[in-house]
Amino acid sequence: MENRLRLLRAERSWSQQDLAEKLEVSRQSVNAIETGKYDPSLPLAFRIAELFNLAIEEIFVSPASRSSGAI
Amino acid sequence: MFGARWSDFTPAQRAHTRRVLWLLLIYVIVLPPLVWMRANTAVAGYIPALMGIAASLPVLGIFASWGRYLSDERDEYHQTLTLRRNAIATNATMGAAVVWGFLQAFGAMPLVEAYWVPFVWVVIQGMFGCAGAFARGSKEG
């Protein structure tokens, strides 16, 4: 699933390790989510959204809406 | 390059690795004297059964450690990777055991001791773990 996590992290000058510590996950998890290799669970997606003060859909791109051209 | 550094391990992975290394050490210490006793002494009665159980206990401990790891792991990504690896290793090992069993039954393959089945499971699991760590390390630079 595509997402804006890398961009949001870069805007705050956080390293993957910084973000991992804030989310209480491993650096590999952050890397896997950023590169779209792993889709986080709903609780983790909420933690990410709350950390950036954004809605989940402002961070993660729905595959359905992307394929239909809605976004 | 290979990206699996000790500092990259989650606390649950570090604890599991420590447990497995201790159990392997016990296995390496316990097995040779048991094998020697079996080959060179006249053990009888319930002693061979006890020896077999003693040899298998460290390996049982390793499987128990896997269960404990999956329960302790708080990082959902690593938990998912481990579950996927375990599922692949289980399917491949069971498949190989079934094929070998029938080949053996039809006389096409020799008898293989059953304790090789978990050994194959651990090897397949480790291979996928190393391949995954290598792939992640290469992509992360």
Backbone of each chain as ProteinMPNN parsed JSONL, in Angstrom:
{"seq_chain_A": "MENRLRLLRAERSWSQQDLAEKLEVSRQSVNAIETGKYDPSLPLAFRIAELFNLAIEEIFVSPASRSSGAI", "coords_chain_A": {"N_chain_A": [[0.856, -1.191, 0.0], [0.611, 2.16, -0.923], [2.065, 5.07, 0.603], [2.566, 8.151, 2.523], [4.554, 8.238, 4.322], [7.392, 8.387, 4.373], [7.833, 10.914, 3.337], [6.521, 12.554, 5.212], [8.042, 11.988, 7.435], [10.524, 12.929, 6.604], [9.974, 15.646, 6.418], [9.999, 16.372, 9.044], [12.539, 15.92, 9.722], [13.252, 13.463, 10.807], [14.902, 10.437, 11.5], [14.656, 7.015, 10.318], [15.002, 5.458, 12.537], [14.385, 7.236, 14.596], [11.636, 7.622, 14.158], [10.776, 5.012, 14.492], [11.28, 4.611, 17.203], [9.488, 6.431, 18.324], [7.114, 5.26, 17.599], [7.324, 2.883, 18.823], [8.203, 0.559, 17.523], [10.217, -1.62, 15.413], [13.116, -0.463, 13.521], [13.233, -1.718, 11.097], [10.567, -2.258, 10.646], [9.486, 0.284, 10.156], [10.872, 0.898, 7.817], [9.886, -1.139, 6.134], [7.187, -0.453, 5.993], [7.309, 2.103, 4.858], [8.346, 1.528, 2.325], [6.315, 0.129, 1.254], [6.236, -2.578, 1.523], [5.08, -3.778, 3.623], [1.953, -3.72, 5.118], [0.663, -1.862, 7.719], [-0.999, -2.899, 10.78], [-4.362, -2.026, 11.803], [-4.39, -0.782, 14.441], [-1.674, 0.09, 14.559], [-1.566, 1.758, 12.338], [-3.303, 3.757, 13.195], [-1.777, 4.746, 15.333], [0.352, 5.841, 13.934], [-0.98, 7.795, 12.448], [-1.961, 9.423, 14.52], [0.428, 10.313, 15.604], [1.377, 12.022, 13.631], [-0.648, 13.811, 13.576], [-2.701, 13.545, 11.687], [-5.296, 12.285, 9.481], [-5.868, 8.788, 8.87], [-6.277, 8.235, 6.158], [-4.983, 10.324, 5.02], [-2.411, 9.689, 5.078], [-2.055, 7.041, 4.238], [-2.626, 5.532, 1.095], [-5.533, 4.423, -0.312], [-5.749, 1.337, -1.953], [-7.931, 0.746, -3.592], [-9.154, 3.216, -4.216], [-7.046, 4.346, -5.517], [-6.724, 2.759, -7.785], [-9.1, 3.289, -9.032], [-8.815, 5.862, -9.692], [-9.607, 7.855, -8.008], [-8.014, 9.294, -6.299]], "CA_chain_A": [[0.0, 0.0, 0.0], [1.405, 3.391, -0.989], [1.85, 5.981, 1.725], [3.393, 9.365, 2.536], [5.299, 8.189, 5.58], [8.77, 8.852, 4.183], [7.766, 12.368, 3.143], [6.16, 13.158, 6.505], [9.207, 11.821, 8.311], [11.579, 13.83, 6.116], [9.579, 17.022, 6.768], [10.334, 16.594, 10.464], [13.966, 15.572, 9.865], [13.396, 12.282, 11.661], [15.453, 9.232, 10.865], [13.763, 5.86, 10.495], [15.15, 5.009, 13.926], [13.611, 8.181, 15.429], [10.218, 7.312, 14.002], [10.554, 3.682, 15.084], [11.232, 4.765, 18.667], [8.236, 7.12, 18.678], [6.002, 4.328, 17.376], [7.643, 1.666, 19.586], [8.376, -0.588, 16.623], [11.604, -1.704, 14.963], [13.453, 0.353, 12.352], [12.879, -2.5, 9.909], [9.12, -2.096, 10.431], [9.291, 1.586, 9.511], [11.37, 0.767, 6.446], [8.972, -1.998, 5.365], [5.946, 0.3, 5.746], [7.62, 3.195, 3.914], [8.573, 0.997, 0.979], [5.1, -0.546, 0.81], [6.364, -4.038, 1.595], [4.261, -4.266, 4.729], [0.826, -2.858, 5.492], [0.512, -1.956, 9.18], [-2.319, -3.225, 11.324], [-5.161, -0.822, 12.061], [-3.882, -0.047, 15.608], [-0.418, 0.788, 14.248], [-1.912, 2.848, 11.412], [-3.845, 4.834, 14.031], [-0.663, 5.347, 16.086], [1.089, 6.663, 12.972], [-1.819, 8.968, 12.142], [-1.999, 10.293, 15.704], [1.752, 10.923, 15.759], [1.499, 13.117, 12.659], [-1.872, 14.629, 13.657], [-3.39, 13.454, 10.397], [-6.201, 11.135, 9.35], [-5.182, 7.64, 8.245], [-6.323, 8.323, 4.69], [-4.06, 11.374, 4.571], [-1.072, 9.087, 5.085], [-2.084, 5.821, 3.429], [-3.445, 5.629, -0.107], [-6.343, 3.222, -0.498], [-5.512, 0.721, -3.271], [-9.159, 0.802, -4.397], [-9.342, 4.572, -4.739], [-5.938, 4.623, -6.425], [-6.967, 2.077, -9.058], [-10.252, 3.898, -9.688], [-8.448, 7.221, -10.055], [-10.252, 8.817, -7.106], [-6.991, 10.163, -5.707]], "C_chain_A": [[0.896, 1.246, 0.0], [1.082, 4.285, 0.205], [2.835, 7.151, 1.664], [4.318, 9.392, 3.745], [6.716, 8.751, 5.435], [8.8, 10.373, 4.068], [7.485, 13.07, 4.477], [7.334, 13.093, 7.485], [10.311, 12.802, 7.92], [11.261, 15.279, 6.471], [9.963, 17.368, 8.202], [11.79, 16.262, 10.762], [14.184, 14.413, 10.84], [14.058, 11.17, 10.846], [14.427, 8.101, 11.033], [13.812, 5.372, 11.94], [14.348, 5.914, 14.863], [12.126, 7.82, 15.385], [9.878, 5.962, 14.654], [10.431, 3.797, 16.601], [9.944, 5.447, 19.103], [7.044, 6.171, 18.557], [6.164, 3.031, 18.178], [7.602, 0.421, 18.706], [9.839, -0.615, 16.198], [11.826, -0.795, 13.755], [13.083, -0.387, 11.065], [11.388, -2.378, 9.597], [8.843, -0.801, 9.692], [9.719, 1.504, 8.055], [10.397, -0.044, 5.582], [7.667, -1.264, 5.053], [6.201, 1.385, 4.705], [7.75, 2.685, 2.48], [7.374, 0.203, 0.454], [5.182, -2.053, 0.853], [5.488, -4.628, 2.691], [3.171, -3.243, 5.032], [0.597, -2.989, 6.991], [-0.898, -2.364, 9.568], [-3.068, -1.914, 11.571], [-4.678, -0.079, 13.316], [-2.585, 0.717, 15.32], [-0.671, 1.947, 13.285], [-2.487, 4.033, 12.191], [-2.732, 5.526, 14.813], [0.131, 6.278, 15.183], [0.312, 7.95, 12.691], [-1.838, 9.942, 13.321], [-0.664, 10.998, 15.913], [1.908, 12.128, 14.837], [0.292, 14.061, 12.679], [-2.613, 14.682, 12.321], [-4.384, 12.299, 10.45], [-5.442, 10.014, 8.628], [-5.136, 7.783, 6.726], [-5.474, 9.469, 4.131], [-2.625, 10.852, 4.521], [-1.024, 7.884, 4.139], [-3.062, 5.971, 2.27], [-4.21, 4.32, -0.284], [-6.083, 2.62, -1.88], [-6.738, 0.821, -4.175], [-9.328, 2.183, -5.024], [-8.242, 4.921, -5.736], [-6.199, 4.009, -7.795], [-8.157, 2.691, -9.799], [-9.988, 5.348, -10.076], [-9.081, 8.27, -9.175], [-9.253, 9.762, -6.472], [-5.958, 10.493, -6.78]], "O_chain_A": [[1.813, 1.368, 0.812], [-0.025, 4.257, 0.742], [3.787, 7.154, 0.883], [4.804, 10.452, 4.14], [7.176, 9.508, 6.29], [9.675, 11.034, 4.627], [8.135, 14.058, 4.818], [7.576, 14.022, 8.255], [10.946, 13.422, 8.774], [12.163, 16.055, 6.789], [10.221, 18.529, 8.522], [12.224, 16.315, 11.913], [15.159, 14.384, 11.59], [13.79, 11.003, 9.656], [13.463, 8.223, 11.789], [12.806, 4.932, 12.497], [13.712, 5.439, 15.804], [11.455, 7.725, 16.413], [8.83, 5.804, 15.28], [9.576, 3.155, 17.21], [9.367, 5.09, 20.131], [6.083, 6.27, 19.32], [5.264, 2.192, 18.21], [7.053, -0.616, 19.08], [10.615, 0.263, 16.576], [10.885, -0.407, 13.063], [12.677, 0.224, 10.077], [10.989, -2.393, 8.432], [8.075, -0.771, 8.731], [9.016, 1.982, 7.164], [10.119, 0.322, 4.44], [7.105, -1.432, 3.971], [5.408, 1.567, 3.781], [7.311, 3.344, 1.537], [7.413, -0.33, -0.656], [4.326, -2.745, 0.303], [5.191, -5.823, 2.689], [3.443, -2.052, 5.183], [0.364, -4.09, 7.49], [-1.852, -2.203, 8.806], [-2.478, -0.834, 11.549], [-4.561, 1.146, 13.277], [-2.411, 1.848, 15.774], [-0.05, 3.002, 13.41], [-2.188, 5.186, 11.877], [-2.735, 6.75, 14.946], [0.537, 7.364, 15.598], [0.874, 9.045, 12.697], [-1.742, 11.154, 13.127], [-0.628, 12.148, 16.349], [2.502, 13.136, 15.219], [0.224, 15.001, 11.887], [-3.085, 15.736, 11.895], [-4.326, 11.45, 11.339], [-4.5, 10.266, 7.877], [-4.122, 7.502, 6.088], [-5.272, 9.569, 2.921], [-1.737, 11.51, 3.978], [-0.09, 7.727, 3.353], [-4.175, 6.469, 2.437], [-3.614, 3.248, -0.392], [-6.186, 3.327, -2.882], [-6.601, 0.966, -5.39], [-9.611, 2.303, -6.216], [-8.462, 5.684, -6.676], [-5.941, 4.628, -8.828], [-8.23, 2.631, -11.026], [-10.827, 5.991, -10.708], [-9.102, 9.448, -9.531], [-9.589, 10.9, -6.142], [-4.997, 11.215, -6.511]]}, "seq_chain_B": "MFGARWSDFTPAQRAHTRRVLWLLLIYVIVLPPLVWMRANTAVAGYIPALMGIAASLPVLGIFASWGRYLSDERDEYHQTLTLRRNAIATNATMGAAVVWGFLQAFGAMPLVEAYWVPFVWVVIQGMFGCAGAFARGSKEG", "coords_chain_B": {"N_chain_B": [[24.588, -4.771, 1.787], [24.78, -7.499, 4.21], [22.257, -7.189, 6.578], [21.649, -7.933, 9.206], [22.142, -7.01, 12.228], [23.088, -7.217, 15.698], [22.066, -5.132, 17.179], [19.875, -4.486, 15.684], [18.054, -6.373, 16.277], [14.955, -7.234, 17.797], [13.866, -6.931, 21.263], [12.578, -9.357, 21.925], [13.561, -11.068, 19.942], [16.255, -11.076, 20.599], [16.173, -12.312, 23.101], [15.12, -14.81, 22.383], [17.13, -15.753, 20.659], [19.281, -15.945, 22.451], [18.244, -17.94, 24.167], [18.051, -20.1, 22.371], [20.739, -20.476, 21.646], [21.863, -21.272, 24.096], [20.429, -23.651, 24.47], [21.301, -25.119, 22.259], [23.954, -25.394, 22.945], [23.715, -27.0, 25.217], [22.653, -29.251, 23.959], [24.781, -30.031, 22.303], [26.597, -30.724, 24.23], [25.293, -32.768, 25.623], [24.53, -34.783, 23.764], [26.808, -36.297, 22.498], [27.938, -38.011, 24.664], [25.681, -39.635, 25.141], [25.284, -40.91, 22.7], [27.679, -42.282, 22.58], [27.426, -43.956, 24.83], [25.268, -45.537, 24.004], [26.425, -46.896, 21.894], [28.574, -48.235, 23.028], [27.996, -49.423, 25.475], [26.027, -51.786, 27.35], [23.068, -50.946, 27.43], [19.845, -51.272, 28.809], [16.321, -52.089, 29.341], [14.42, -49.456, 30.721], [16.278, -47.521, 30.304], [17.321, -46.889, 27.609], [15.09, -45.509, 26.613], [14.963, -43.305, 28.324], [17.384, -42.148, 27.636], [16.898, -41.431, 24.981], [14.858, -39.552, 25.354], [16.256, -37.664, 26.857], [18.081, -36.774, 24.939], [16.364, -35.522, 23.196], [15.228, -33.428, 24.591], [16.597, -30.785, 24.627], [16.055, -29.987, 21.985], [13.288, -29.96, 21.957], [13.03, -27.847, 23.662], [13.928, -25.779, 22.033], [11.839, -25.59, 20.188], [9.84, -24.846, 21.947], [10.84, -22.4, 22.615], [10.455, -21.008, 20.246], [7.683, -20.764, 20.27], [7.379, -19.196, 22.568], [8.721, -16.936, 21.692], [7.046, -15.996, 19.605], [4.886, -15.284, 21.125], [5.977, -13.327, 22.779], [6.915, -11.351, 21.051], [6.571, -8.011, 20.207], [6.65, -6.501, 18.005], [4.872, -6.093, 15.209], [5.521, -6.448, 12.508], [7.864, -8.053, 12.449], [6.78, -10.239, 13.742], [4.897, -11.073, 11.882], [6.604, -11.734, 9.733], [7.967, -13.892, 10.866], [5.898, -15.725, 11.345], [5.135, -16.206, 8.704], [7.461, -17.363, 7.685], [7.582, -19.638, 9.303], [5.272, -20.947, 8.447], [5.883, -21.483, 5.76], [8.136, -23.13, 6.097], [6.969, -25.243, 7.522], [5.061, -26.266, 5.685], [6.766, -27.013, 3.555], [8.42, -28.892, 4.821], [6.605, -30.838, 5.746], [5.577, -31.642, 3.295], [7.882, -32.681, 2.074], [8.355, -34.764, 3.857], [6.132, -36.406, 3.489], [6.396, -37.154, 0.768], [8.891, -38.436, 0.867], [8.251, -40.475, 2.668], [6.407, -42.08, 1.201], [8.036, -42.788, -0.962], [9.877, -44.275, 0.415], [8.224, -46.302, 1.382], [7.646, -47.607, -0.987], [10.038, -48.627, -1.564], [11.934, -47.078, -2.826], [13.553, -45.299, -1.587], [15.915, -45.032, 1.125], [15.48, -45.875, 4.664], [14.889, -43.204, 6.853], [15.791, -41.581, 9.839], [13.313, -40.357, 12.092], [13.893, -38.01, 13.459], [15.121, -36.3, 11.725], [13.225, -34.809, 10.482], [12.306, -32.462, 12.036], [14.8, -31.235, 11.963], [15.139, -30.617, 9.25], [13.042, -28.802, 9.044], [13.945, -26.704, 10.679], [16.239, -25.951, 9.243], [15.158, -25.101, 6.745], [13.572, -23.005, 7.62], [15.562, -21.351, 8.702], [16.991, -20.802, 6.361], [15.154, -19.257, 4.894], [14.937, -17.148, 6.66], [17.552, -16.077, 6.63], [17.732, -15.408, 3.927], [15.737, -13.464, 3.763], [16.718, -11.524, 5.562], [19.067, -10.864, 4.26], [18.065, -9.818, 1.869], [16.627, -7.599, 2.826], [18.718, -6.178, 3.984], [20.255, -5.586, 1.724], [18.539, -3.89, 0.299], [18.236, -1.786, 2.065], [20.73, -0.848, 2.182]], "CA_chain_B": [[25.286, -5.776, 2.607], [23.953, -8.235, 5.157], [21.823, -6.165, 7.506], [21.196, -8.445, 10.499], [23.045, -6.684, 13.325], [22.492, -7.52, 17.003], [21.3, -3.951, 17.604], [18.625, -4.451, 14.913], [17.144, -7.395, 16.804], [13.991, -6.775, 18.804], [14.147, -7.597, 22.549], [12.098, -10.749, 21.885], [14.493, -11.824, 19.096], [17.5, -11.267, 21.358], [15.913, -13.315, 24.147], [14.96, -16.102, 21.693], [18.454, -16.167, 20.177], [20.049, -16.39, 23.622], [17.698, -19.218, 24.622], [18.399, -21.146, 21.399], [22.18, -20.749, 21.738], [22.063, -22.065, 25.311], [19.882, -24.996, 24.248], [22.201, -25.814, 21.328], [25.146, -25.742, 23.72], [23.338, -28.172, 26.03], [22.493, -30.367, 23.017], [26.12, -30.45, 21.87], [27.254, -31.355, 25.381], [24.559, -33.964, 26.07], [24.374, -35.829, 22.747], [27.918, -37.25, 22.287], [28.015, -39.116, 25.639], [24.544, -40.549, 24.976], [25.579, -41.732, 21.516], [28.785, -43.175, 22.959], [26.87, -44.976, 25.732], [24.421, -46.439, 23.201], [27.274, -47.717, 21.031], [29.634, -48.962, 23.733], [27.579, -50.07, 26.715], [24.827, -52.617, 27.202], [21.942, -50.316, 28.119], [18.626, -52.069, 28.622], [15.175, -51.668, 30.138], [13.899, -48.118, 30.422], [17.405, -46.591, 30.113], [17.351, -46.323, 26.242], [14.004, -44.53, 26.457], [15.39, -42.093, 29.024], [18.451, -41.53, 26.834], [16.255, -40.786, 23.828], [14.151, -38.346, 25.823], [17.283, -36.685, 27.244], [18.64, -36.193, 23.71], [15.371, -34.69, 22.497], [14.763, -32.293, 25.41], [17.045, -29.459, 24.155], [15.363, -29.647, 20.73], [11.933, -29.557, 22.365], [13.188, -26.508, 24.223], [14.033, -24.817, 20.921], [10.487, -25.371, 19.662], [9.118, -24.07, 22.964], [11.349, -21.026, 22.519], [9.761, -20.391, 19.103], [6.35, -20.387, 20.741], [7.543, -18.073, 23.495], [9.089, -15.758, 20.889], [5.854, -15.475, 18.917], [4.042, -14.685, 22.158], [6.643, -12.143, 23.354], [7.241, -10.332, 20.044], [5.627, -6.888, 20.177], [6.773, -5.837, 16.704], [3.978, -6.88, 14.356], [6.184, -6.767, 11.243], [8.709, -9.218, 12.689], [5.897, -11.356, 14.071], [4.331, -11.529, 10.604], [7.669, -12.408, 8.975], [8.247, -15.189, 11.501], [4.769, -16.621, 11.081], [5.194, -16.584, 7.291], [8.592, -18.291, 7.57], [7.183, -20.9, 9.941], [4.283, -21.602, 7.593], [6.603, -22.006, 4.585], [8.976, -24.255, 6.536], [6.087, -26.354, 7.895], [4.518, -26.863, 4.463], [7.844, -27.656, 2.793], [8.888, -30.071, 5.557], [5.549, -31.856, 5.7], [5.547, -32.129, 1.909], [9.06, -33.538, 1.869], [8.194, -35.975, 4.686], [5.125, -37.266, 2.836], [6.99, -37.72, -0.452], [9.931, -39.394, 1.28], [7.574, -41.613, 3.289], [5.882, -42.96, 0.162], [9.183, -43.347, -1.692], [10.43, -45.296, 1.307], [7.275, -47.424, 1.414], [7.748, -48.344, -2.258], [11.398, -49.152, -1.686], [12.781, -46.242, -3.68], [14.459, -44.497, -0.742], [16.235, -45.731, 2.377], [14.839, -45.413, 5.9], [15.519, -42.025, 7.464], [15.316, -41.402, 11.216], [12.276, -39.315, 12.143], [14.372, -36.735, 14.009], [15.586, -35.418, 10.657], [12.108, -33.943, 10.042], [12.459, -31.114, 12.611], [16.058, -30.643, 11.513], [14.855, -30.012, 7.939], [12.176, -27.638, 9.312], [14.794, -25.613, 11.193], [17.125, -25.507, 8.155], [14.36, -24.333, 5.775], [13.213, -21.783, 8.322], [16.772, -20.521, 8.774], [17.328, -20.342, 5.012], [14.267, -18.151, 4.54], [15.295, -16.042, 7.535], [18.791, -15.475, 6.118], [17.428, -14.797, 2.626], [14.978, -12.249, 4.038], [17.613, -10.538, 6.183], [19.989, -10.429, 3.22], [17.315, -8.966, 0.928], [16.345, -6.323, 3.5], [19.988, -5.478, 4.144], [20.665, -5.08, 0.412], [17.686, -2.773, -0.105], [18.429, -0.656, 2.966], [22.101, -0.382, 2.01]], "C_chain_B": [[24.315, -6.446, 3.567], [23.593, -7.323, 6.31], [21.452, -6.648, 8.891], [22.239, -8.176, 11.581], [22.315, -6.948, 14.635], [21.623, -6.354, 17.466], [19.979, -3.826, 16.851], [17.606, -5.452, 15.443], [16.178, -6.751, 17.794], [14.344, -7.465, 20.132], [13.716, -9.068, 22.542], [13.042, -11.614, 21.041], [15.796, -12.099, 19.841], [17.312, -12.359, 22.414], [15.815, -14.71, 23.522], [16.321, -16.625, 21.233], [19.317, -16.671, 21.331], [19.576, -17.764, 24.1], [18.139, -20.36, 23.697], [19.884, -21.498, 21.487], [22.503, -21.581, 22.979], [21.584, -23.506, 25.103], [20.756, -25.804, 23.284], [23.474, -26.254, 22.045], [24.871, -26.991, 24.574], [23.251, -29.416, 25.146], [23.854, -30.933, 22.62], [26.86, -31.15, 23.005], [26.614, -32.705, 25.718], [24.607, -35.105, 25.05], [25.557, -36.797, 22.623], [28.022, -38.338, 23.355], [26.865, -40.112, 25.518], [24.782, -41.495, 23.793], [26.674, -42.748, 21.85], [28.269, -44.316, 23.85], [26.067, -46.015, 24.968], [25.288, -47.414, 22.401], [28.2, -48.641, 21.819], [29.218, -49.636, 25.033], [26.282, -50.84, 26.468], [23.673, -51.998, 27.989], [20.67, -51.109, 27.811], [17.51, -51.501, 29.487], [14.687, -50.289, 29.732], [15.014, -47.104, 30.123], [17.462, -46.03, 28.674], [16.264, -45.269, 26.019], [14.382, -43.207, 27.13], [16.474, -41.361, 28.236], [17.871, -40.799, 25.628], [15.553, -39.505, 24.224], [15.153, -37.255, 26.199], [17.865, -36.0, 26.006], [17.654, -35.234, 23.049], [14.966, -33.446, 23.288], [15.279, -30.924, 24.938], [16.334, -29.025, 22.869], [13.917, -29.236, 21.027], [11.952, -28.145, 22.936], [13.265, -25.444, 23.138], [12.649, -24.533, 20.337], [9.638, -24.578, 20.652], [9.548, -22.607, 22.901], [10.708, -20.283, 21.343], [8.377, -19.907, 19.524], [6.405, -19.18, 21.656], [7.864, -16.795, 22.712], [7.855, -15.139, 20.23], [4.904, -14.803, 19.902], [4.638, -13.381, 22.674], [6.822, -11.011, 22.349], [6.165, -9.254, 19.989], [5.672, -6.148, 18.838], [5.996, -6.659, 15.672], [4.611, -7.272, 13.025], [7.045, -8.022, 11.402], [7.871, -10.455, 13.007], [5.307, -11.954, 12.785], [5.371, -12.29, 9.784], [7.94, -13.803, 9.53], [7.131, -16.184, 11.232], [4.794, -17.112, 9.633], [6.293, -17.625, 7.071], [8.24, -19.655, 8.144], [6.198, -21.666, 9.064], [4.957, -22.214, 6.367], [7.407, -23.24, 4.973], [8.112, -25.469, 6.883], [5.549, -27.047, 6.651], [5.586, -27.618, 3.685], [8.295, -28.943, 3.487], [7.849, -31.188, 5.527], [5.463, -32.471, 4.302], [6.686, -33.094, 1.651], [8.906, -34.851, 2.635], [7.202, -36.947, 4.043], [5.716, -37.95, 1.609], [8.024, -38.777, -0.09], [9.293, -40.652, 1.867], [7.04, -42.59, 2.25], [7.009, -43.583, -0.663], [9.809, -44.488, -0.896], [9.537, -46.54, 1.32], [7.359, -48.263, 0.144], [9.175, -48.807, -2.545], [12.336, -48.313, -2.529], [13.786, -45.421, -2.881], [14.736, -45.257, 0.552], [15.476, -45.142, 3.563], [15.622, -44.219, 6.46], [14.926, -41.852, 8.851], [14.369, -40.201, 11.282], [12.8, -37.983, 12.67], [14.962, -35.797, 12.953], [14.477, -34.456, 10.198], [12.205, -32.554, 10.687], [13.756, -30.431, 12.196], [15.838, -29.933, 10.169], [14.015, -28.746, 8.118], [13.023, -26.445, 9.754], [15.683, -25.063, 10.076], [16.349, -24.646, 7.147], [13.99, -22.975, 6.37], [14.394, -20.81, 8.374], [17.151, -19.967, 7.413], [16.462, -19.156, 4.611], [14.571, -16.924, 5.395], [16.523, -15.314, 7.024], [18.531, -14.759, 4.797], [16.68, -13.482, 2.834], [15.847, -11.156, 4.612], [18.582, -9.983, 5.14], [19.296, -9.469, 2.257], [17.036, -7.607, 1.551], [17.611, -5.489, 3.625], [20.457, -4.862, 2.838], [19.867, -3.852, 0.019], [17.893, -1.553, 0.764], [19.819, -0.07, 2.83], [22.863, -0.518, 3.303]], "O_chain_B": [[23.171, -6.014, 3.717], [24.469, -6.746, 6.955], [20.978, -5.85, 9.7], [23.115, -9.006, 11.826], [21.086, -6.91, 14.689], [20.571, -6.559, 18.071], [19.064, -3.144, 17.312], [16.428, -5.385, 15.095], [16.544, -5.837, 18.533], [15.046, -8.476, 20.129], [14.412, -9.922, 23.091], [13.295, -12.768, 21.388], [16.37, -13.184, 19.744], [18.177, -13.216, 22.598], [16.358, -15.675, 24.06], [16.624, -17.806, 21.4], [19.996, -17.69, 21.212], [20.386, -18.641, 24.399], [18.541, -21.43, 24.153], [20.253, -22.67, 21.415], [23.327, -22.494, 22.917], [22.252, -24.457, 25.51], [20.935, -27.009, 23.458], [24.004, -27.336, 21.792], [25.689, -27.908, 24.638], [23.709, -30.493, 25.526], [24.057, -32.147, 22.602], [27.654, -32.06, 22.768], [27.309, -33.663, 26.055], [24.713, -36.27, 25.433], [25.344, -38.01, 22.639], [28.181, -39.506, 22.998], [27.05, -41.304, 25.764], [24.523, -42.696, 23.868], [26.604, -43.912, 21.456], [28.622, -45.479, 23.656], [26.161, -47.213, 25.237], [24.948, -48.587, 22.244], [28.57, -49.71, 21.333], [30.018, -50.354, 25.634], [25.55, -50.578, 25.514], [23.337, -52.462, 29.079], [20.461, -51.555, 26.683], [17.714, -50.565, 30.26], [14.556, -49.99, 28.545], [14.736, -45.968, 29.738], [17.634, -44.822, 28.509], [16.482, -44.271, 25.332], [14.152, -42.13, 26.579], [16.492, -40.131, 28.171], [18.295, -39.692, 25.296], [15.636, -38.496, 23.525], [14.942, -36.078, 25.906], [18.114, -34.794, 26.018], [18.056, -34.255, 22.421], [14.416, -32.506, 22.714], [14.491, -29.982, 24.851], [16.046, -27.843, 22.682], [13.39, -28.296, 20.432], [11.03, -27.357, 22.729], [12.735, -24.344, 23.297], [12.319, -23.387, 20.03], [8.822, -23.745, 20.258], [8.743, -21.697, 23.103], [10.45, -19.082, 21.426], [7.955, -18.801, 19.186], [5.594, -18.261, 21.545], [7.353, -15.718, 23.021], [7.645, -13.928, 20.288], [4.199, -13.859, 19.545], [3.908, -12.436, 22.973], [6.877, -9.843, 22.734], [4.992, -9.546, 19.754], [4.84, -5.281, 18.57], [6.398, -7.764, 15.308], [4.277, -8.318, 12.469], [6.966, -8.942, 10.588], [8.202, -11.568, 12.6], [5.23, -13.172, 12.627], [5.08, -13.341, 9.214], [8.118, -14.763, 8.781], [7.388, -17.349, 10.928], [4.512, -18.279, 9.36], [6.098, -18.623, 6.377], [8.552, -20.691, 7.558], [6.281, -22.889, 8.951], [4.637, -23.337, 5.979], [7.374, -24.26, 4.285], [8.484, -26.601, 6.572], [5.573, -28.275, 6.564], [5.347, -28.728, 3.21], [8.525, -29.96, 2.833], [8.188, -32.351, 5.305], [5.296, -33.682, 4.158], [6.496, -34.173, 1.091], [9.273, -35.916, 2.139], [7.413, -38.16, 4.055], [5.566, -39.158, 1.423], [8.039, -39.869, -0.657], [9.742, -41.765, 1.594], [7.203, -43.801, 2.4], [6.947, -44.759, -1.02], [10.213, -45.513, -1.446], [10.02, -47.671, 1.275], [7.168, -49.479, 0.183], [9.475, -49.31, -3.628], [13.413, -48.772, -2.91], [14.757, -44.907, -3.436], [13.899, -46.029, 1.019], [14.906, -44.054, 3.475], [16.851, -44.234, 6.524], [13.713, -41.959, 9.033], [14.585, -39.179, 10.631], [12.227, -36.935, 12.37], [15.268, -34.641, 13.245], [14.758, -33.418, 9.6], [12.19, -31.555, 9.968], [13.814, -29.207, 12.086], [16.287, -28.804, 9.971], [14.238, -27.743, 7.44], [12.844, -25.327, 9.271], [15.865, -23.851, 9.97], [16.826, -23.586, 6.742], [14.085, -21.941, 5.709], [14.246, -19.614, 8.124], [17.579, -18.818, 7.299], [16.956, -18.172, 4.061], [14.475, -15.793, 4.92], [16.549, -14.084, 6.982], [19.029, -13.658, 4.564], [16.961, -12.495, 2.154], [15.742, -9.997, 4.211], [18.882, -8.789, 5.132], [19.858, -8.443, 1.874], [17.187, -6.577, 0.893], [17.603, -4.277, 3.411], [20.993, -3.754, 2.827], [20.414, -2.891, -0.52], [17.755, -0.421, 0.3], [20.084, 1.043, 3.286], [24.044, -0.176, 3.363]]}, "name": "protein", "num_of_chains": 2, "seq": "MENRLRLLRAERSWSQQDLAEKLEVSRQSVNAIETGKYDPSLPLAFRIAELFNLAIEEIFVSPASRSSGAIMFGARWSDFTPAQRAHTRRVLWLLLIYVIVLPPLVWMRANTAVAGYIPALMGIAASLPVLGIFASWGRYLSDERDEYHQTLTLRRNAIATNATMGAAVVWGFLQAFGAMPLVEAYWVPFVWVVIQGMFGCAGAFARGSKEG"}
